[in-house]
């Protein structure tokens, strides 16, 4: 199976529940860079995680603004 993205780099994973995890990737499509944050579901048939339609793709030109918003999150 070929990937939708021209290139992708996995930056990290976060557990969501016992059957899903969130993958954070830096991706490129048609020469444009994005941050893709997507839920992946576990497929026991082939023991792998597969992408779902649940996610968001953020253009890299707004990443600085996203970082600023995240820094303001109160823990």
Buried (B, 14 or more C-beta within 10 A) or exposed (E): EEEEBEEBEEEEEEEEEEEBBBBBBBBBBEEEBBBBBBBBBBEEEEEEBEBEEEBEEBEBEEBEEEEEEEEEEEE
